[in-house]
């Protein structure tokens, strides 16, 4: 039975600050966005076959944006808006 892609990574969560503009009230604010960090394991998991070895050689560590909407920080607005103009996937270098 082949391994699942999740078996190749150690998964954790982190937050990063980013400056965004609300499209409704035009207020600029700093928002903490949650990211899922997937780091490649140091060794191949047990029970791997040749296809799994080939996949493991190609995988890279990366971060994925976990939430694509935020609420405006302006107390008069508070509308939800999409996080646009921001990368939702970032590859990590070791």
KOLKEMAR-867687 format. One record per residue (C-alpha): residue in three letters; x, y, z. Coordinates in steps of 0.25 Angstrom, whole numbers, plus 2048, in hexadecimal, padded with zeros to 3 digits. Example, Ala and Ser with C-alpha at 12.3 -4.5 7.8 and 13.67 -1.06 7.14 Angstrom:
% KOLKEMAR-867687
ALA8317EE81F/SER8377FC81D/
END
This chain:
% KOLKEMAR-867687
UNK800800800/UNK80680D7FC/UNK809818806/UNK800825807/UNK807832804/UNK804836813/UNK80E82C817/UNK819833811/UNK817840819/UNK817845827/UNK80B84F829/UNK80A85B832/UNK803868832/UNK808877833/UNK803885831/UNK80A890829/UNK80689F829/UNK8028A681C/UNK7FD8B3818/UNK7F08B3810/UNK7E68BE80C/UNK7D78BC80E/UNK7D08BD800/UNK7C48C3807/UNK7C98CE810/UNK7D78CF80A/UNK7DD8CE818/UNK7EB8C8819/UNK7EE8BE824/UNK7F88B4829/UNK7F28A6829/UNK7F789982F/UNK7F488E825/UNK7F587F829/UNK7FE876820/UNK800867820/UNK80F86481F/UNK812856819/UNK82185281B/UNK827847814/UNK82B83B81D/UNK83A83881E/UNK83882981A/UNK82F821812/UNK82381B81B/UNK82380C81D/UNK81C803813/UNK82080B807/UNK8218057F9/UNK82980A7EC/UNK81D8147E8/UNK81D81A7F6/UNK82C81C7F6/UNK82B8237E9/UNK82082C7EE/UNK82882F7FB/UNK8348347F3/UNK82B83E7EC/UNK8238447F8/UNK8278517FE/UNK82385980B/UNK819863809/UNK80E86C810/UNK80086D80C/UNK7F6879810/UNK7EC872819/UNK7E187E818/UNK7DE88680C/UNK7D4890813/UNK7D689A81E/UNK7CD8A4825/UNK7D18B3824/UNK7D88B8830/UNK7CF8C582F/UNK7C58C483A/UNK7BB8CC831/UNK7BD8C2825/UNK7C08B482A/UNK7BC8AE81D/UNK7C38A1818/UNK7CC8A280C/UNK7D5899803/UNK7E4899805/UNK7E889D7F7/UNK7F58A17F2/UNK7FC8987FC/UNK80288B7F8/UNK7FB87F7FE/UNK8068757FC/UNK815877800/UNK82086D7FE/UNK82A86D80A/UNK83986B808/UNK841863812/
END
